[in-house]
Amino acid sequence: MDIIQVLDKKFRVTTPEAEILKRVDAVAQQINKDMEGKNPLFLAVLNGSFIFAADLMRRITIPCEISFVKLASYQGTTSTGTVEEVIGISENLAGRTVIIVEDIVETGLTMKRMMETLGTRNPASVHICALLQKPEKLKADIDIDYVAMRIPNDFILGYGLDYNQQGRNLRDIYTLVEDENTNIKGNMKNIVIFGAPGSGKGTQSDLIIEKYGLNHISTGDVLRSEIKKGSQLGKTAKEYIDDGMLIPDSLMVDILASVYDTFGTQHKGVIFDGFPRTVPQAEALKKMLADRGHQVAAMIELDVPEEELMARLIKRGQESGRSDDNAETIKKRLDVYHNQTAPLIEWYQKEGIRHHIDGLGALDRIFGDICQVIDSI
């Protein structure tokens, strides 16, 4: 059954159990690698993480221990904004490697409070392992080391998560739906934000994320994250970089796909920032999404005159101290954009999803034009 009734609310299956366990496997493998020889202490946060913690622990193959702490911050479908520690921690944490196991990280305030509490006990290190994360809701400045899935800002239940204490026993993850006739997949808005360096892609992406709750994939950020984590894809990418070679399109798409899949099978959409840069990459992205029954809904092109791009990037270099934001390197980057990336404009025009935006002028006006496009798709 796709839609179920829990108390007074309707919920739809968005992540089946098989997909959840696949993501738990991936997290466990990374922890086994990172924590070898450290005998970590897992602290599972009750009640929500009990199923996730159980499945995770069955996949941990290194020596370890587990204990539990209970925090409360939810009533109904919204957070109360306060955190109350119900059950404290009795273990001696001095010199220990601690991994907090949490069901979902939203604002991160609960985790920040818990990490501050743990820090007074002198652990060697404290890490966070979350089943789910809502990136657009994060307010606290914390690092989340292990995330099984990133999701939009929706209320969910199942696999340990509840609605007023109901639904924890459901094997799949369900999302609250207001309208039974809502077609979630049909409303998915995958967007390619496109433009030359300095055209404002990052700024506009942040505004889109805040208003529409979309996920964000920045090629540079994703690549650095995979290399830092030491994932197999990250290791392979680093080998190419260390050898002074370009990362093959197929590898880059595999890396993006691995991140895309963490958002679940039915999400609000993703902003692709910095990818694709060439027509073959666009074709590869189209195939990757099609394999999942998804597609790019719009390519939004921010068009800014070259003299304005030069001025913006030079100013940015002066303010940030970035060594690559000088006149000579900027000119080279713009030449690469015109020669290799600009042909994508015609490609997306033929796809029928290119939307031209005048990127010169007031920020609010530019964002307003972008919103008109997004609201129309």
N, C-alpha and C positions, 0 to 999 in steps of 0.2 A: 504494500500500500504506500503510495507516494505521499499522501496527506493524512495526518492523524489529528485527533482532538485531544488536548491535554488541558484539563480544567476548562477555562473559558477561551482558550487560544487554539488556533490551528497552526500546525507546523508541517513543513515539507522536507523530505529527505534531500540533503545536499551533498553529503559525503558518506558513501556506504562503508560498512565495516572493513571490507577488503582493502579499500584505499587508505583507511586510517591505519591499519596494521602495516601496510607497506611503508607509510611515513614513519611509524614507530620503529620499524626495522632499521631505517636509514639513520635515525637519531641514535639508536642503540649502538650501531656499528661505529659511529663517530665517537661516542663516549668510550667505548671499549678501546679504541685507538688512543684517544687523548689521555685517558686516565690509567693506562697500564702502569702497574707498580705503585699506584698512589692510594690504594684501598679507600676509595671515596665513601663518604657518608651521605646517602640520599635522604633528604628531608621532604617527604610527601605532604603537600598541603591538603588537608581534608576540608570539606567532604569531596569536592569536585574531582580531585586528581586520583581517586582510589583505583579506578579501572585502568587509567593510563599508567599509573605507577606499577600496578600488577603486571600489565603486559610488557612494560619497559623492563622491569626487573627480570622477567623470564628470558629476556634477550641479552642481558648483561652477563658477560662471560668472565669478567675479571673479579678478583676478590673485592667485596664491598659490604656495606652495612646499610640498613634502612631504618628510619624512625619517622615519626609523624608530628605535625603541628596543625592546629586548627585556627583559622582566621575567619572572620565574618565581615562582609561588606555589601551583601546583596539583599534586597527585598523586592519580590516580584520580578520585573524585567529591567530594573534600573539599579545602579549602585547608590548606596546611601551616602557615599562620600567619606565615610569614616571606617577605620579598621580597628577591630577589637580582637586581641589575642585571647582565645578561649583556652587553649591547651598549650602550655609552654614547652620549652626544650630542656630536657634533663641531662642530655649527653655532654661530656667534656669535649668541647670543640677546639681546644688549644692545639695548634699545629695540624689540624685536620683539613683535608680537602672536602668541601661541602658542596653538594649539588641540590638545589631547591627544585622539587618537581611540582609544577603548577599546572592546573588544567587550562587556564586562559589568562593572558596578560593583555589588559586594555590600557588604562592610563599608566600603569606601572607603579602607582603610588603604594599599593599593597606590597609589592616586591621591594620597593625602596625602603619602606618601613621595616620589613623583615630583614633585609640586608644590614640595615643600621643596627638592629638588635643583635644579629649574629656577629657583627664586627666587634662588639664589646667583649666577645668571648675568645678573641685572638685566633681565629682559624687561619690556616695557611692561605687559603683562597676560598672564595664563594662563587658559584656559578649558577645560572638559571637555566632550567630545562622546561620548556612549555609545550604542551600539546598544541595550543592555538595562540595566535597573536593578532591583534587588530592594530596594524601599523599607524593608521590615521588617528587613533585615539591616544597614542602614547604621549604622556606629558612629562614623566619623570626621566631624568638623565641616567639611564641604566643600560648595561649591556646584557642582551639575552643571548646566551652562548649557543643554545640548542632550541630550534623551533621546528616542530613537526609540520605545522601548516599555518599559513597566514591567511586571514579571512577578512571580508568587509565588516563594516560596523553594523552587523545584524545581531539580533538576539537568537541564541541557539540553545539546544538541549540534546541530551542523549550522550552515551558513552561517558557517564559519570556526571554530566552537567544537568542542572535541574531548572524547572520553573515552579517556584513555591514548593520545593522538595519532591516534585513529581517528575518522572521521565529519566531519572538517572540510569535505570536498568535497560534503556533502549540501546541496541547494538550499534545502530548507525547514528550519525549526527544530523539533526534536523534544524531548520531555520524557520523562525516565525514568519508567517505570511498573513498580511491583512486582507488580501483579496484572493479567494480560492482560484480565481481564473487567471491569476498572474502567471505569465510565462517567463520564468526567470532567465532561461537561456536566451529567449528572444529579446530581453531587455539588456543583455550584456553589451557593454560599450567598450570594446578594445580600441584604443586610439594610438596612432603613431603621431607623436609631436615632432614636427619637422622644421628645420631651418638651419641657417649657417651659424657658426660659432658667434656668440654675442647677440643672437636674435631674441633671447629671452625665454628659451625653452624651459629652463629650470624654474624661473620665477612663475611662469604660467602653469607649469605642472603642479607646483605647490598649491596654487589657487584652485585648480581643478580638483585636486585630491581633497582639499578642505570642503569644497561645496558638494561634490558628487560622491565622495567616499570610495573613489577608485583606488586600486593598487598601483604601484609604481615600480617599473623595472628600468633602472639606469645601467647601461652597459658597463660603464667604468666602475660603479659601485659593486655590481654583481661580480665582476671579474676579480676585483680586489678582495671581496669577501670569500670567494671560492679558494683563492690562493692562500689567504690567511688561515682558513679552516683546514687547509691541507687535503681537501677532497681530491678524489682521483682526477676529476675534470680540472680542478685547479692546478694540480701538479702537472698535468699535460700542458695546460696553457702556459704555465711558468717556464717549462722547458722551451717552448717556442719563443717566449719573450727573452729568456736568457741567451738564446742563440741569435737574437736580433732578427727573428722572423715574424711575419704577420700570423696571427692566429687564424687557422682555416675557418671558413664560414660554417662548415658542418660542426666543428667543435664549439664555436660560439653559440650556435643554435641549440646544441645539446645543453650548454650551460644555462641559457635563458629558459629552456624547457624545464629544466630541473627546478628552477625558481618558480616558474609559472604554475607548475603542478602543485606547489605548496599552497596555492590559493584555493584549492578544491576544484570540483568539477563544474560548479555553478556559482560564479561570483559576479559582482557588479561590472567588472571590467578592469583593464590594465592600461596604463599609459606606458608606451614603449618610448624611452628617451635615449637617443644616441644609437638606435638600431631600428631599422636597417640603414646602412650607409651606401649600399650599392644595389643594383637591380637583382643580382643573384641572391643577395641576402634577403631582399623583399620576397622573392619567390620561395626561399627556404622558410621564412617566417609564415608565409601563407600556408605552406604545406604542413608545418608544425601545428598550426592552429586548426587546420582542416582535419588533421588526424584525430583531434579531440572534439570535433563537431563545432568548432568555434571559427571566428573570422575577425579581421580588422574591420571595424565599423566606419572609421573615418581616418584620413590622413589630414592633419591640420598643419598647414604651411604658414609659418611666420615669415613674412617677406619684409626685409629691412635693407635699405640702400647700403652699398659697400662702404661708402665714406662714414656712415653712421656706425657700422659694425667696427670699423677701424678705431673710431673715437671711443666707443664703448669698451673695447678690449684693452686699448692702451690705458684708459682710465682705471679699468679693473686691475691691470698689472701694477699701476702706481699705488693703488690702495691696498692690494693684497700681497704685493711683492713676488707674484708668480713670475718665474724667469721666462716662461714660454709666452707671456703677454707683452712682447715687444714688437716694434713695427715689422722687423724682418720675418720673424717666425709667424706673426699674424698673417702677413701677406701669403706665406707659403700654405698656411692652413686654409685660407680662403680659396687659394688656387686649387687645392685638393678637393675642396667642397664643390667648386664649379665643375671640375673635370670628372669627378667620380660619383658625387652624391646628387648633384642637381638633376641628372637624368631621371631620378626617381619621381620627379614632379610629373613628367610625361607618363611614366609607368602607372602611377596612381590615378592620373587623369583618365587613362584608358580603363582602369578598374572601376571608374565612376565614383570614387570616394575621396577625391582630392578637394580640400576646401581652403581657398586662399584667404589669408588674413593679413591686412596691412599692419605690420609690426612696428610702425613708426607713429609715435603719439602718446597720449595719456594711457597709463597702465589700465585704468578702469575701463576705458573705451575698448582697448584691445581684448581684455577679459570678457567684456560684454559681448563682443563679436564671437568669441570662442564659445560662450555659453549658448548663443543662438544656434550654433552648429550642433553642439552636443544635445541640446533639447530637441533637435529635429531628427536625430537618428534613433 
